[in-house]
Amino acid sequence: MPFTRKKRVLSSDHDSGDDEVSHVKRAKPIGQSKPATTASNSSAKIDANGDNYWEISKMRRVNVSSFRGKNMVNIREYYEKDGQELPGKKGISLPVDQFACLLKILPEIETALGELGEPVPRPEYDAIKSNPGEGDEQQGESEGNTNNPPDSKKNIEMTSEEDESEE
């Protein structure tokens, strides 16, 4: 026979409320959050597999690794077992193209957090010189975009001069 639970019927005799326990939810205090560790304070470390990682909190890491020939950015929680820190189930592995998309929308995310009253410190990319190859790609793209209009004008001028000389 399955166990069935009967609902209690509230009687109108107990309106005083003295013997009832009230459950009140407490609001979290505003502005008292845990201080976050910044990337400028932490430097790249190498794990047991030889991959670079950065600690973003006590048991959370950002890891750059390769899986089946594809480079991945892995953001994951870790747990400690027998003195070793092992990756947990909670986390995400982003391929480089998805990580690039995340980087593109970070200014919008930062603005949305600012509107909610959560200030986010901006990183200083010029101060980070540990991996010069990574920053050069983005700087090259932005420099190429700013130089396109003058180059296109020069190209038009060059072709118009060539047309005049042919006549």
Secondary structure, DSSP 8 states (H G I E B T S, - for coil): -----------TT--S-SSS---------TT-------TTT---EE-TTS-EEEEEETTEEEEEEEETTEEEEEEEEEEEETTEEEEEEEEEEEEHHHHHHHHHHHHHHHHHHHHTT-------TTT--S-HHHHHHHHHHHHHHHHHHHHHHHHHHHHHHHHHHH-
